[in-house]
Amino acid sequence: MHYVYLLKSEHYPKKQYVGLARDLKQRLLDHNRGQSPHTAKFYQWVLVAYFAFSCDKTAIAFEKYLKSGSGRAFAKRHFYHKS
């Protein structure tokens, strides 16, 4: 499976991250160990949502969408709202 995931920083709640991984558990551990240069500065990260795809091309396209302006607005409206 291919996973597209949404993270939110525990200590910097306005910091969000969208990523793609084959092993979601390991990737989240990597983010929280500071092993990703794009997220190390803002860890600890909380998993907000993830989406599983059997096709890598579909997962890549969805990740790309979530990183676009309309995709960020979609994610904010549906997943990053305040609880």
Number of C-alpha atoms within 10 A of each C-alpha: 13 19 22 23 21 22 23 21 20 15 12 13 14 9 14 19 16 18 18 21 18 14 11 19 9 11 17 20 13 14 21 18 14 16 14 14 8 10 20 15 12 18 19 19 25 17 14 15 14 15 14 17 16 10 11 16 11 14 20 18 12 18 20 15 14 22 16 12 9 11 15 16 14 14 16 14 11 9 14 19 8 7 4
